[in-house]
Structure formats: structure tokens, C-alpha cells
Amino acid sequence: MPRIKNIDKALTSHLSAHLIELFDGLRQKLMEGCPDNALKDLSDAIISAGLLAKGAAVNTIETDYILSQEFQWVFPDIQKMVEEALEVGFPEFIIEWALLLAKDKKVLPANILTPMMRYFSKHPDLAVHLVPAIGPRGFQLAKHFDEFALFDHRKWQDPLSFKQRAQRKFAFSLLCLQDPETALQYIIAHFSKMHEDDKKNFLGQILKNGVEENQILSDFLSKGKSQILQIFFVRYCLLHHKDFYEINKEQLQNSKNKNDLLSFQFQQTNGRKFQWAPELVIAAMNPDMISELGIESYFFEYIQQQQMESAFLDSFQGYPKSKLRNQYFKWLIKNKCLTEEFPMEKLTQGMDFLSYNACCIEWLETLNGQTDMEAFYKASLHHRHFWSDELCQTIISISKIPEITKKFEMMVFWQLMAFKMNPVSNYANKLPDEYRFRISDHLNFEQVIRFRKFMRKLDKA
């Protein structure tokens, strides 16, 4: 069980024991002989552990506040399980735990803080979920060690200082959450010098965060001559300017009446039309326009004919509550379009628990033995997607169909089961042994379910 103790002693003791273990491993490999690259990896690990041990001491000396009790805890029992889960690519339950902890303003235990920060520093697309749960100690480590610089909130003020594109996107997303006005001013000040991908990512982040009507942003976008600024100007106006929205909804209806959606271009209130490639027009669309005109099936068929599925799914950015996504999902099921090549991660991203599970159950039950389980696997990977008891039962039923077992390796779904199913439901206790995965003594179905149950108890404590 987790326990509260002298955190710096606990942290340095843990790292010291880890150093001893690493040196023993080095001595053994030198005696037995091993490849140079294995020795290099081991020596790098020793150096890293030594720096972190030093970091614990620096942390104690330079902390300019007294850490309250909720930051002073360790949880040694889960150390191996967490490290092995990350090693084999299962970060879902760590993200889940971080989100649950953050809801109650709690932080990750110190003994797994550094492995978490190290892993998510290499995965900036997921790192944003860890930030609320790393606490003061994590921010101190980020301040002193370049290895964890991604989490240094001072560097978020200048996202372009990061070398990797994904890191820059992460930093700007945090800046947007902390101070939207500063984020907007940052884009305006640096726009001309930014890479095209950064421009798209940063402006996309502004809209993703649900920016309110803003005159500065409106003026900046409306005066821009680049196509990127024009696209985001249209998306902004479709969100906030009713007259612009209505004019273009009418234009879309006219194109549909002519049976020529390819001719549709966005029009400003002064009558001037933009001239973009069709996929850019589709990606900038407000999904509500399609629903309000009642042209869903017609539009879906057009998207399929033009092979613009990915562009269409991009249009949902900024409209997370749009019901058109569910309608499109059901249309794809009916027309047997859900294959491994389909951009499943875009289709399911942003769906709520009930909608996601309902669509997935309909998908599996409708297509039955014809279901492309590779596509369903891709649809299941997002860390926010969890399986209801009914969906778990449906997956198991599908796995017994000969046509499915001949084509697909179902073990990957049993590995996901412990991370995706409801850990506190009775079905978790009733699940047959053949569907309970076991990677190691530390990482197995029972351990993961027990830990996920504990997460929820801690959240209520």
C-alpha cells in the first residue's frame, strides 16, 4: 500500500538501490562478455540514475516552499508494474491515473515520478495529460535537468525554443491553457518566421481550446494573405459570425442542388470567394452546416467518392459535440467502409463513452465475421476510449467466429482488456481465465485491475 514518509530519503534510497543494482549488472556483463552497445546502454542508465540521485538533493536544497503532506508519498508496490507497462507500450492506465489524481489535486508518487517524466518526455503528444499530476517536485526536476525540460513551465512561454515539432505543439498547448491571450500574441509576433506545420498546429490549438470571439484574432486572420491564415479565418468565422455561416450554408445548398459539391468554395460577406483545393474546403467545413441542410448521406457518398475521409474528419476539430460524427460512423458501418486503411484514430477521437461503445457494438454485431479487427484495434487504442461490459462481451463473442480467428490474432485484445474494461464491474471478476493476459509477474490482468480499482479509491479519499 502507498505510504507517507520522508520523501527525500525515500527518493534517494530508491535511486541508490537502483544504482547498486545497475553496477552489479555491469560487473556481471563484464565478466561474462557482452556487445559494446549493451555496455553503452547500461553505462547510460548508471549516469542517468546518478544524476537523478543528485537531483533529489538539489530538489531539497532549492525548493522554496514546504511541500504539504499530499506531495510526500511513495508507492513502491507498483514500481515494476509501471515500468514494465511503459516498456511494452501500455501508458493508458498511467494517463488514466494522472487524470483521476488531477481531479482531486493530488500528484503522482515520487518513486514513479521520474520514470513517468522520462517516458512522456519522449511522447509529447501524450505528455499534456501528465502535467497536472507531476506536482512541485516534478517541476523542480524539470527546472534542473534537460532530460525533463519538456515539463519546465518557464519554457512553455517560448514554444519555438524546443527542437522537435511535437514538443513545440505540446508547449504551445500548455501556453494556450494557461494564458490564451499571451498565446495569441505569441503567434502574431512569430508567425512570419514559423514553419508551416507549426503555424497549422498553433492556430489549430487556438481553435481546439474553444477560443471565444476575439477582435485581435479576427483582425489578424482577416488581414492575412497566406492560405493558412485564410483557412483559419474561415473556421473562426463559421464559429462566431452567424452571417458568414448562413451565407456559406446557402452556398453549400446551391452546390448540392447542382449535384456539384466540387464547385463549392467559401464566400466572404463582401461576395469574394476563396479558391482552395477541395480537400482544404472539406477540412474547414462546419459539420453543423451539413446536419442543418439534411444532406448527410449525400455528403458522405461524396466524401467517399473523392477519397477525402481524412480531410472530412479534420473538420470536427473545434466541434467535439457534433452529432454528425456518430452518423458518419454508422454510415461507414452500413457501407462496410471500416478497414485497416481507414483513419480510425480520427474517426473515434473526441467521442464520448456512450457513443463510442454504442457504435463499436453496432459495428461488431452488424459485420460479425466480416469485421476488420485490425481496424477495430486501431479504433480502440486512444487512451480515452474504454470498453463497457457489453462491448467486452461482444469482442469475446466475435473471437469465437472461425472467419475471425483465421484472419486475426485476438491476443492483442486480451492484452488491452485489463486496461480498457471497467475495473469495478462484476464482469471483471467473471472474465474467463483465457481472456486474462499475463506479460509477467508484475504486469498481468489481476494486478492491473487491482491497481485501477485502487486509483478510484484514492480519488475518493
C-alpha positions as CSV (number, residue, x, y, z in Angstrom):
1,M,0.0,0.0,0.0
2,P,1.1,3.6,-0.5
3,R,2.7,5.3,2.4
4,I,3.7,8.8,3.5
5,K,7.3,9.2,4.7
6,N,10.4,11.4,4.4
7,I,10.2,11.9,0.7
8,D,13.8,12.9,0.0
9,K,15.1,9.9,2.0
10,A,12.7,7.6,0.1
11,L,13.6,9.0,-3.2
12,T,17.4,9.0,-2.7
13,S,17.3,5.5,-1.1
14,H,15.3,4.2,-4.1
15,L,17.8,5.6,-6.5
16,S,20.8,4.4,-4.5
17,A,19.4,0.9,-4.5
18,H,18.8,1.2,-8.3
19,L,22.5,2.4,-8.8
20,I,23.8,-0.6,-6.9
21,E,21.6,-2.9,-9.0
22,L,22.9,-1.4,-12.2
23,F,26.6,-1.6,-11.1
24,D,26.0,-5.3,-10.2
25,G,24.6,-5.8,-13.7
26,L,27.7,-4.1,-15.3
27,R,30.1,-6.3,-13.3
28,Q,28.3,-9.4,-14.4
29,K,28.2,-8.4,-18.1
30,L,32.0,-7.5,-18.0
31,M,32.7,-11.0,-16.5
32,E,30.5,-12.8,-19.0
33,G,31.3,-10.6,-22.0
34,C,28.6,-8.8,-24.0
35,P,28.3,-6.5,-27.1
36,D,29.5,-2.9,-26.8
37,N,26.1,-1.5,-27.4
38,A,24.7,-3.3,-24.3
39,L,27.5,-1.9,-22.2
40,K,26.8,1.6,-23.5
41,D,23.1,1.3,-22.6
42,L,24.0,0.1,-19.1
43,S,26.5,2.9,-18.6
44,D,24.0,5.5,-19.8
45,A,21.5,4.1,-17.3
46,I,24.0,4.4,-14.5
47,I,24.8,8.0,-15.4
48,S,21.1,8.8,-15.6
49,A,20.3,7.3,-12.2
50,G,23.3,9.1,-10.7
51,L,22.1,12.5,-12.0
52,L,18.6,11.8,-10.6
53,A,20.0,10.9,-7.2
54,K,21.8,14.2,-7.3
55,G,18.6,15.9,-8.4
56,A,16.8,14.7,-5.3
57,A,19.4,16.5,-3.2
58,V,19.2,19.7,-5.4
59,N,15.5,19.5,-5.1
60,T,15.6,19.5,-1.3
61,I,18.1,22.4,-1.2
62,E,16.5,24.7,-3.7
63,T,12.8,24.1,-3.0
64,D,11.4,27.5,-1.9
65,Y,8.3,26.2,-0.3
66,I,7.4,23.5,2.2
67,L,5.8,20.5,0.5
68,S,2.5,19.6,2.1
69,Q,1.6,16.1,3.1
70,E,-0.2,15.2,-0.1
71,F,3.0,15.6,-2.1
72,Q,5.0,13.5,0.4
73,W,4.1,9.9,-0.6
74,V,5.6,6.9,-2.3
75,F,4.1,3.7,-3.7
76,P,6.9,1.1,-4.1
77,D,4.5,-1.8,-4.8
78,I,3.7,-0.6,-8.3
79,Q,7.2,0.4,-9.4
80,K,7.9,-2.7,-11.5
81,M,4.4,-2.9,-13.0
82,V,4.5,0.7,-14.1
83,E,8.0,0.4,-15.6
84,E,7.1,-2.8,-17.5
85,A,3.8,-1.3,-18.8
86,L,5.6,1.6,-20.3
87,E,8.3,-0.7,-21.7
88,V,5.8,-2.7,-23.6
89,G,3.7,0.3,-24.7
90,F,0.7,0.5,-22.3
91,P,0.7,4.1,-21.0
92,E,-3.1,4.1,-20.8
93,F,-3.6,3.4,-17.2
94,I,-0.9,5.9,-16.2
95,I,-2.7,8.6,-18.1
96,E,-6.0,7.4,-16.5
97,W,-4.4,7.6,-13.1
98,A,-2.9,11.1,-13.7
99,L,-6.3,12.4,-14.8
100,L,-8.0,10.9,-11.7
101,L,-5.3,12.4,-9.4
102,A,-5.5,15.8,-11.0
103,K,-9.3,15.9,-10.5
104,D,-8.7,15.9,-6.7
105,K,-5.4,18.0,-6.9
106,K,-3.2,15.0,-6.0
107,V,0.1,14.1,-7.5
108,L,2.0,11.0,-8.7
109,P,4.1,9.2,-6.0
110,A,7.7,10.3,-6.0
111,N,9.2,6.8,-6.7
112,I,7.5,6.6,-10.2
113,L,7.6,10.3,-11.0
114,T,11.0,10.2,-12.8
115,P,10.1,7.1,-14.9
116,M,6.9,8.8,-15.9
117,M,8.5,12.1,-16.8
118,R,11.2,10.3,-18.8
119,Y,8.7,8.2,-20.8
120,F,6.3,11.1,-21.5
121,S,9.2,13.4,-22.4
122,K,9.7,11.1,-25.4
123,H,5.9,11.1,-26.2
124,P,5.0,14.8,-26.2
125,D,1.6,14.0,-27.8
126,L,0.6,12.3,-24.5
127,A,2.6,14.4,-22.1
128,V,-0.1,17.1,-21.6
129,H,-2.2,14.6,-19.5
130,L,0.7,14.1,-17.1
131,V,1.3,17.7,-16.3
132,P,-1.5,18.3,-13.7
133,A,-0.2,15.3,-11.7
134,I,3.6,15.8,-11.6
135,G,3.4,18.4,-8.8
136,P,6.0,20.7,-7.4
137,R,8.7,18.0,-7.2
138,G,8.3,17.2,-10.9
139,F,8.5,20.9,-11.9
140,Q,11.7,21.2,-9.8
141,L,13.3,18.3,-11.7
142,A,12.2,19.9,-15.0
143,K,13.9,23.1,-13.9
144,H,17.2,21.5,-13.2
145,F,17.6,18.7,-15.7
146,D,17.4,19.0,-19.5
147,E,16.1,15.4,-19.7
148,F,12.8,16.7,-18.3
149,A,12.9,20.2,-19.9
150,L,9.6,19.5,-21.6
151,F,7.9,19.9,-18.3
152,D,9.6,23.2,-17.4
153,H,6.7,25.7,-17.4
154,R,9.1,28.6,-18.0
155,K,10.0,27.2,-21.4
156,W,6.3,27.0,-22.4
157,Q,6.4,30.8,-22.7
158,D,8.6,30.3,-25.8
159,P,7.4,27.1,-27.6
160,L,9.6,27.6,-30.6
161,S,12.7,27.1,-28.4
162,F,12.0,23.4,-28.4
163,K,13.8,21.4,-31.2
164,Q,11.1,18.9,-32.1
165,R,7.8,19.8,-33.7
166,A,5.8,17.6,-31.3
167,Q,7.5,19.3,-28.4
168,R,6.6,22.8,-29.7
169,K,3.0,21.7,-30.2
170,F,2.9,20.4,-26.6
171,A,4.4,23.6,-25.2
172,F,2.0,25.9,-27.1
173,S,-1.0,23.8,-26.0
174,L,0.0,24.4,-22.3
175,L,0.5,28.1,-23.0
176,C,-2.9,28.2,-24.5
177,L,-4.4,26.6,-21.4
178,Q,-2.5,28.9,-19.0
179,D,-2.8,32.2,-20.8
180,P,-4.8,32.3,-24.1
181,E,-4.1,36.0,-24.7
182,T,-0.4,35.5,-24.4
183,A,-0.6,32.5,-26.7
184,L,-2.4,34.6,-29.3
185,Q,0.2,37.4,-29.1
186,Y,2.9,34.8,-29.4
187,I,1.5,33.6,-32.7
188,I,1.1,37.1,-34.1
189,A,4.7,38.1,-33.1
190,H,6.4,35.0,-34.5
191,F,4.1,34.0,-37.4
192,S,6.2,35.2,-40.3
193,K,9.2,33.1,-39.0
194,M,7.3,30.0,-38.2
195,H,7.4,26.7,-40.1
196,E,4.2,25.9,-41.9
197,D,3.5,22.9,-39.7
198,D,3.9,25.0,-36.6
199,K,1.5,27.6,-38.0
200,K,-1.1,24.9,-38.5
201,N,-0.5,23.3,-35.1
202,F,-0.6,26.5,-33.2
203,L,-3.6,28.0,-34.9
204,G,-5.4,24.6,-34.6
205,Q,-4.7,24.6,-30.9
206,I,-6.2,28.1,-30.5
207,L,-9.4,26.8,-32.1
208,K,-9.3,23.4,-30.3
209,N,-9.4,25.2,-27.0
210,G,-12.7,26.8,-27.9
211,V,-11.4,30.4,-28.3
212,E,-14.1,33.0,-27.7
213,E,-14.8,35.7,-30.2
214,N,-11.7,37.9,-30.1
215,Q,-11.2,41.1,-32.1
216,I,-7.4,40.8,-32.2
217,L,-7.6,37.3,-33.5
218,S,-10.3,38.3,-36.0
219,D,-8.2,41.2,-37.4
220,F,-5.0,39.1,-37.6
221,L,-6.7,36.3,-39.5
222,S,-8.8,38.6,-41.8
223,K,-5.7,40.6,-43.0
224,G,-3.6,37.5,-43.6
225,K,-2.7,36.7,-47.2
226,S,-1.4,33.2,-46.7
227,Q,-3.7,30.3,-47.3
228,I,-3.1,29.0,-43.8
229,L,-4.5,32.3,-42.3
230,Q,-7.4,32.2,-44.8
231,I,-8.4,28.7,-43.7
232,F,-8.3,29.6,-40.0
233,F,-10.2,32.8,-40.8
234,V,-13.0,30.8,-42.3
235,R,-13.0,28.3,-39.4
236,Y,-13.1,31.2,-36.9
237,C,-16.0,32.9,-38.8
238,L,-18.0,29.7,-39.0
239,L,-17.8,29.5,-35.3
240,H,-18.5,33.1,-34.4
241,H,-20.1,35.1,-37.3
242,K,-23.7,34.0,-38.0
243,D,-24.0,36.0,-41.2
244,F,-20.8,34.3,-42.6
245,Y,-22.2,30.9,-41.5
246,E,-25.6,31.4,-43.2
247,I,-24.1,32.7,-46.4
248,N,-21.9,29.7,-46.8
249,K,-24.6,27.2,-45.8
250,E,-26.7,28.7,-48.6
251,Q,-23.7,28.3,-51.0
252,L,-23.4,24.6,-49.9
253,Q,-27.1,24.0,-50.6
254,N,-26.8,25.6,-54.1
255,S,-23.8,23.3,-54.9
256,K,-25.8,20.3,-53.7
257,N,-28.8,21.3,-55.8
258,K,-26.5,21.4,-58.9
259,N,-25.1,18.0,-57.8
260,D,-21.6,19.6,-57.9
261,L,-20.1,19.8,-54.4
262,L,-16.7,20.1,-56.0
263,S,-17.7,23.7,-57.1
264,F,-18.3,24.8,-53.5
265,Q,-15.9,27.5,-52.2
266,F,-16.3,29.6,-49.1
267,Q,-17.5,33.1,-49.7
268,Q,-17.0,36.2,-47.6
269,T,-19.8,38.6,-46.7
270,N,-18.5,41.0,-49.4
271,G,-19.0,38.4,-52.1
272,R,-15.3,37.5,-52.5
273,K,-14.7,33.7,-52.8
274,F,-11.6,31.9,-51.7
275,Q,-10.1,29.4,-54.2
276,W,-8.8,26.3,-52.5
277,A,-8.3,22.6,-53.3
278,P,-11.4,20.5,-52.5
279,E,-9.8,18.7,-49.5
280,L,-9.0,22.1,-47.9
281,V,-12.6,23.2,-48.3
282,I,-13.8,20.0,-46.7
283,A,-11.4,20.2,-43.8
284,A,-12.6,23.8,-43.0
285,M,-16.3,22.8,-43.0
286,N,-18.5,23.3,-40.0
287,P,-20.2,19.9,-39.6
288,D,-23.4,21.6,-38.4
289,M,-24.0,23.0,-41.9
290,I,-24.4,19.5,-43.3
291,S,-26.8,18.4,-40.5
292,E,-28.9,21.5,-40.8
293,L,-29.3,21.1,-44.5
294,G,-30.2,17.4,-44.1
295,I,-27.7,16.3,-46.7
296,E,-25.7,13.8,-44.6
297,S,-26.0,10.7,-46.8
298,Y,-25.3,12.7,-50.0
299,F,-22.3,14.4,-48.4
300,F,-20.9,11.0,-47.0
301,E,-21.1,9.5,-50.5
302,Y,-19.3,12.5,-52.0
303,I,-16.5,12.2,-49.4
304,Q,-16.1,8.5,-50.2
305,Q,-16.0,9.1,-54.0
306,Q,-13.4,11.8,-53.6
307,Q,-11.4,9.8,-51.1
308,M,-11.4,12.7,-48.7
309,E,-12.3,10.9,-45.5
310,S,-9.3,12.2,-43.6
311,A,-9.9,15.8,-44.6
312,F,-13.6,15.5,-43.5
313,L,-12.6,14.1,-40.1
314,D,-10.3,17.0,-39.7
315,S,-13.3,19.3,-39.9
316,F,-14.5,18.1,-36.5
317,Q,-11.7,19.9,-34.7
318,G,-13.3,22.6,-32.7
319,Y,-16.7,20.8,-32.8
320,P,-16.3,18.0,-30.3
321,K,-20.0,17.7,-29.6
322,S,-21.1,17.4,-33.2
323,K,-23.6,14.6,-33.7
324,L,-22.5,14.2,-37.3
325,R,-19.5,12.1,-36.3
326,N,-21.8,9.4,-34.9
327,Q,-24.0,9.5,-38.0
328,Y,-20.9,9.2,-40.2
329,F,-19.7,6.2,-38.1
330,K,-23.0,4.4,-38.6
331,W,-23.0,5.2,-42.3
332,L,-19.5,3.7,-42.6
333,I,-20.6,0.5,-40.8
334,K,-23.6,0.2,-43.1
335,N,-21.5,0.6,-46.2
336,K,-18.6,-1.6,-44.9
337,C,-16.0,1.1,-45.2
338,L,-14.2,0.4,-41.9
339,T,-10.9,-1.2,-42.9
340,E,-7.4,-1.1,-41.6
341,E,-6.6,1.7,-44.1
342,F,-9.3,3.9,-42.8
343,P,-8.2,6.8,-40.5
344,M,-9.9,5.2,-37.4
345,E,-8.0,7.2,-34.9
346,K,-9.5,10.4,-36.3
347,L,-13.0,8.9,-36.5
348,T,-13.2,7.9,-32.8
349,Q,-11.2,10.8,-31.3
350,G,-13.4,13.0,-29.2
351,M,-16.3,10.5,-29.0
352,D,-17.8,10.2,-25.5
353,F,-18.0,6.8,-23.7
354,L,-21.6,6.0,-24.6
355,S,-21.4,7.0,-28.3
356,Y,-18.1,5.2,-28.7
357,N,-19.3,1.9,-27.2
358,A,-22.7,2.0,-29.0
359,C,-21.0,2.5,-32.4
360,C,-18.4,-0.2,-31.7
361,I,-21.1,-2.7,-30.6
362,E,-23.2,-2.0,-33.7
363,W,-20.1,-2.3,-35.8
364,L,-19.1,-5.8,-34.5
365,E,-22.6,-7.1,-34.4
366,T,-23.6,-5.9,-37.9
367,L,-20.5,-7.1,-39.7
368,N,-19.9,-10.1,-37.5
369,G,-17.4,-12.4,-39.2
370,Q,-16.7,-9.7,-41.8
371,T,-15.4,-7.3,-39.3
372,D,-11.9,-6.0,-40.0
373,M,-10.4,-6.5,-36.5
374,E,-7.3,-4.6,-37.4
375,A,-9.5,-1.5,-37.9
376,F,-11.3,-2.2,-34.6
377,Y,-7.9,-2.5,-32.9
378,K,-6.9,0.9,-34.2
379,A,-10.2,2.3,-33.1
380,S,-9.5,1.1,-29.5
381,L,-6.1,2.5,-29.0
382,H,-6.9,6.0,-27.9
383,H,-6.2,6.4,-24.2
384,R,-9.6,8.0,-23.6
385,H,-11.6,5.0,-25.0
386,F,-12.8,2.5,-22.5
387,W,-15.0,-0.6,-23.1
388,S,-18.3,-1.2,-21.5
389,D,-19.2,-4.7,-20.2
390,E,-21.4,-5.2,-23.2
391,L,-18.6,-4.3,-25.6
392,C,-16.2,-6.7,-23.8
393,Q,-18.8,-9.5,-24.2
394,T,-19.3,-8.6,-27.9
395,I,-15.5,-8.8,-28.5
396,I,-15.3,-12.2,-26.9
397,S,-18.3,-13.5,-29.0
398,I,-16.7,-12.2,-32.1
399,S,-13.4,-14.0,-31.2
400,K,-15.2,-17.4,-31.4
401,I,-16.2,-16.9,-35.1
402,P,-13.9,-19.1,-37.3
403,E,-13.5,-16.5,-40.0
404,I,-12.2,-14.0,-37.4
405,T,-9.7,-16.4,-35.8
406,K,-8.3,-17.4,-39.1
407,K,-7.5,-13.8,-40.1
408,F,-6.6,-12.0,-36.9
409,E,-4.6,-12.6,-33.7
410,M,-7.1,-11.9,-30.9
411,M,-4.4,-11.9,-28.2
412,V,-3.9,-8.2,-28.7
413,F,-7.5,-7.6,-27.4
414,W,-6.9,-9.7,-24.3
415,Q,-3.9,-7.6,-23.6
416,L,-6.0,-4.5,-23.8
417,M,-8.8,-5.9,-21.8
418,A,-7.4,-5.1,-18.3
419,F,-6.7,-1.5,-19.4
420,K,-10.0,-0.9,-21.2
421,M,-12.7,-2.6,-19.2
422,N,-14.5,-1.2,-16.1
423,P,-12.3,-2.4,-13.2
424,V,-15.1,-2.1,-10.6
425,S,-17.8,-4.0,-12.6
426,N,-18.8,-7.6,-11.7
427,Y,-17.8,-8.6,-15.2
428,A,-14.1,-8.1,-14.3
429,N,-14.4,-10.8,-11.7
430,K,-16.3,-13.2,-14.0
431,L,-14.0,-12.9,-17.0
432,P,-12.8,-16.4,-18.0
433,D,-9.1,-17.2,-17.5
434,E,-8.4,-17.5,-21.2
435,Y,-9.0,-13.7,-21.6
436,R,-6.8,-12.6,-18.7
437,F,-3.4,-11.7,-20.2
438,R,-0.1,-12.2,-18.4
439,I,3.0,-10.5,-19.6
440,S,5.0,-11.0,-16.4
441,D,4.5,-11.5,-12.6
442,H,4.3,-7.7,-12.3
443,L,2.2,-7.0,-15.3
444,N,-0.9,-9.2,-15.5
445,F,-4.7,-8.9,-15.6
446,E,-5.2,-9.2,-11.8
447,Q,-2.5,-6.7,-11.0
448,V,-3.7,-4.1,-13.4
449,I,-7.4,-4.4,-12.4
450,R,-6.4,-4.2,-8.7
451,F,-4.4,-1.1,-9.4
452,R,-7.2,0.6,-11.4
453,K,-9.6,-0.1,-8.5
454,F,-7.1,1.5,-6.2
455,M,-7.0,4.6,-8.4
456,R,-10.7,5.2,-7.8
457,K,-10.5,4.7,-4.1
458,L,-7.6,7.2,-3.9
459,D,-9.7,9.7,-6.0
460,K,-12.5,9.5,-3.4
461,A,-10.1,9.7,-0.4
